[in-house]
Amino acid sequence: MAGWVALLWVLEAVDAATGALDTYGLSPRRFGELRDVIPMAFLHHGFGHLASNTVPLLVLGFLAALSGLRRFAAVVLTIMVLGGLGVWLTAADNSTTAGASGVVFGLLGYLLVRGFVDRSARDIVVGLVVLAVYGSALWGVLPTNPAISWQGHLFGLIGGILAAFLFRRRRLPATAPGR
């Protein structure tokens, strides 16, 4: 996670110096923009925007990655794709969306439901702690500020919840004694 966050900071520094990466933000309902569904999660609208995503991304990403890197990669990719497509379909005309907050909300949703889906007491406790620490962020899925992509937050959250179901731990059926 530290490497990922460092990459985000390097990309923002490059963008601040050159302005060359702003074109990879996602604009809605233009087919050519579908290529930006994934890159938009690595870009930010300034260092303040990136700073607000850094700590939650580090914490939630670390907790989600504890279940295995392959599973984590699949979860994050699902969140990016579903979150990006949701933004592409519903964002305001003439807007450009960028940032890792959709991934943050997706990881939040994933961690909140993973324990219940996997029937893991440990992960339920993790989810409850995450809810206690980051639960107030859930208000970010509501359209309260036109400068913030509530669509990215909402569809990221949905993507994370769906990922918990898609990538749940499979349990082997119990065999009866004597078989």
C-alpha positions as CSV (number, residue, x, y, z in Angstrom):
1,M,0.0,0.0,0.0
2,A,2.9,2.4,0.7
3,G,4.2,1.8,-2.8
4,W,0.8,2.4,-4.3
5,V,0.3,5.6,-2.4
6,A,3.8,6.7,-3.3
7,L,3.0,6.2,-6.9
8,L,-0.1,8.4,-6.5
9,W,2.0,11.1,-5.1
10,V,4.6,10.8,-7.9
11,L,1.8,11.0,-10.5
12,E,0.4,14.1,-8.8
13,A,3.8,15.7,-8.8
14,V,4.2,15.0,-12.5
15,D,0.7,16.3,-13.2
16,A,1.4,19.5,-11.1
17,A,4.6,20.1,-13.0
18,T,3.3,19.3,-16.5
19,G,-0.5,19.2,-16.5
20,A,-0.2,16.3,-18.8
21,L,-2.2,13.8,-16.8
22,D,-5.4,15.8,-16.4
23,T,-6.6,14.4,-19.7
24,Y,-7.0,10.9,-18.1
25,G,-9.8,12.1,-15.8
26,L,-13.1,10.6,-16.7
27,S,-15.8,12.6,-18.6
28,P,-19.2,11.0,-18.7
29,R,-21.0,9.4,-21.6
30,R,-18.3,9.8,-24.2
31,F,-17.3,6.4,-25.5
32,G,-13.7,7.4,-25.9
33,E,-13.5,8.2,-22.2
34,L,-14.1,4.6,-21.2
35,R,-10.4,4.1,-21.5
36,D,-10.0,6.4,-18.5
37,V,-12.1,4.2,-16.1
38,I,-9.0,2.7,-14.5
39,P,-6.5,5.6,-14.8
40,M,-8.9,8.1,-13.2
41,A,-8.4,6.2,-9.9
42,F,-4.7,7.1,-9.9
43,L,-5.1,10.8,-10.6
44,H,-6.2,13.7,-8.4
45,H,-7.3,17.3,-8.6
46,G,-4.4,18.6,-6.6
47,F,-2.3,17.6,-3.6
48,G,-5.1,18.5,-1.1
49,H,-7.4,16.0,-2.9
50,L,-4.7,13.3,-2.8
51,A,-3.9,14.0,0.9
52,S,-7.5,13.4,1.8
53,N,-7.4,10.0,0.2
54,T,-3.9,8.9,1.4
55,V,-4.6,7.8,5.0
56,P,-7.9,6.0,4.3
57,L,-6.4,4.3,1.3
58,L,-3.4,3.1,3.3
59,V,-5.4,1.8,6.2
60,L,-8.3,0.3,4.3
61,G,-6.1,-1.1,1.6
62,F,-3.8,-2.7,4.2
63,L,-6.7,-4.3,6.0
64,A,-8.2,-5.6,2.7
65,A,-4.8,-6.9,1.4
66,L,-4.5,-9.1,4.5
67,S,-6.8,-11.6,2.9
68,G,-4.3,-12.2,0.1
69,L,-2.8,-10.1,-2.7
70,R,-4.6,-11.9,-5.5
71,R,-8.0,-11.4,-3.8
72,F,-7.1,-7.8,-3.1
73,A,-6.1,-7.1,-6.7
74,A,-9.4,-8.6,-7.9
75,V,-11.4,-6.6,-5.4
76,V,-9.7,-3.3,-6.3
77,L,-10.0,-4.0,-10.0
78,T,-13.7,-4.7,-9.5
79,I,-14.1,-1.5,-7.5
80,M,-12.3,0.6,-10.2
81,V,-14.3,-0.8,-13.1
82,L,-17.7,-0.7,-11.4
83,G,-17.0,2.7,-9.8
84,G,-15.7,4.1,-13.1
85,L,-18.6,2.8,-15.1
86,G,-21.0,4.2,-12.6
87,V,-19.4,7.6,-12.8
88,W,-19.3,7.4,-16.6
89,L,-23.0,6.7,-16.7
90,T,-24.2,9.2,-14.1
91,A,-21.8,12.1,-13.6
92,A,-22.8,15.6,-14.5
93,D,-22.3,16.7,-18.1
94,N,-19.1,18.6,-18.7
95,S,-17.5,17.2,-15.5
96,T,-14.2,15.4,-15.1
97,T,-13.8,12.9,-12.3
98,A,-10.5,11.7,-10.9
99,G,-9.3,10.3,-7.6
100,A,-8.8,7.3,-5.4
101,S,-11.9,8.1,-3.3
102,G,-14.0,5.6,-5.3
103,V,-11.5,2.9,-4.3
104,V,-11.5,4.2,-0.7
105,F,-15.3,3.9,-0.6
106,G,-15.1,0.5,-2.3
107,L,-12.6,-0.8,0.2
108,L,-14.8,0.5,3.0
109,G,-17.9,-1.3,1.6
110,Y,-15.8,-4.5,1.1
111,L,-14.5,-4.5,4.6
112,L,-17.9,-3.8,6.1
113,V,-19.5,-6.8,4.5
114,R,-16.6,-9.2,4.0
115,G,-16.9,-10.8,7.4
116,F,-20.6,-11.5,7.0
117,V,-20.1,-12.9,3.5
118,D,-17.2,-15.1,4.5
119,R,-18.7,-16.0,7.9
120,S,-15.6,-14.9,9.6
121,A,-15.8,-13.6,13.2
122,R,-12.4,-11.9,12.9
123,D,-13.4,-10.1,9.7
124,I,-16.8,-9.1,11.2
125,V,-14.8,-7.4,14.1
126,V,-12.5,-5.7,11.5
127,G,-15.6,-4.5,9.7
128,L,-17.1,-3.1,12.9
129,V,-13.9,-1.3,13.8
130,V,-13.8,0.1,10.3
131,L,-17.4,1.2,10.6
132,A,-16.6,3.0,14.0
133,V,-13.6,4.8,12.5
134,Y,-14.7,5.5,8.9
135,G,-18.5,5.1,9.1
136,S,-19.2,8.8,9.0
137,A,-17.6,8.9,5.5
138,L,-20.6,7.0,4.2
139,W,-22.4,10.4,4.0
140,G,-20.1,11.0,1.0
141,V,-22.4,8.9,-1.2
142,L,-25.0,11.7,-1.0
143,P,-25.0,14.6,-3.5
144,T,-24.2,17.3,-0.9
145,N,-21.3,19.1,-2.7
146,P,-21.3,19.6,-6.5
147,A,-17.5,19.7,-6.4
148,I,-17.2,16.2,-5.0
149,S,-18.1,13.1,-7.1
150,W,-20.7,11.4,-4.9
151,Q,-21.2,9.1,-7.9
152,G,-17.6,7.8,-7.6
153,H,-18.2,7.3,-3.9
154,L,-21.5,5.6,-4.3
155,F,-20.5,3.3,-7.2
156,G,-17.2,2.6,-5.5
157,L,-19.1,1.5,-2.4
158,I,-21.4,-0.7,-4.5
159,G,-18.4,-2.2,-6.3
160,G,-16.7,-3.1,-2.9
161,I,-19.9,-4.7,-1.6
162,L,-20.3,-6.7,-4.8
163,A,-16.6,-7.7,-4.7
164,A,-17.1,-9.1,-1.2
165,F,-19.7,-11.5,-2.7
166,L,-17.8,-12.2,-5.9
167,F,-14.5,-13.0,-4.1
168,R,-15.8,-14.6,-0.9
169,R,-13.9,-17.5,0.6
170,R,-15.3,-20.8,-0.6
171,R,-16.0,-23.3,2.1
172,L,-15.8,-27.0,1.5
173,P,-18.9,-28.9,2.4
174,A,-18.6,-30.7,5.7
175,T,-18.5,-34.5,5.5
176,A,-20.5,-36.7,7.8
177,P,-18.4,-38.7,10.3
178,G,-17.6,-42.2,9.1
179,R,-17.6,-41.3,5.4
